[in-house]
Amino acid sequence: MQKKWDTFILTKLSEVVEDKEELRTIRDITPGVGTRKYRCMLVKALISKKPDKYPDQLQVRLGRGQLTPHVWSIKITEEIDLAKGIPTKPYHMSGGIALEED
């Protein structure tokens, strides 16, 4: 079953790096998921502006919460366990944390 997620992008959409694994905070907006509706997670994921490239849909929101009209796609490669602590890599304004050293 295809899931629907949303995330915030805090820079210009043209500056978003596609097809590169990044840490990203996402929220589950899949219809009919009951008590898990709107659950937020920190994940390692690949994103693409092409809606059919990855298995799940991604709705993108701008800095003030405005929903963009285009649907992107996302592939979650790993869920981050926040009980082990928050990653300490520098935060980037793209809404993700780079996994490589700058």
Buried (B, 14 or more C-beta within 10 A) or exposed (E): EEBBBBBBBBEEEEEBEEEEBBBBBBBBBBEEEEEEEEEEBBBBBBBBBEEEBBEBBBBBBBEEEEEEEEBBBBBBEEEBEEEEEEEEBEEBEBBBBBEEEE
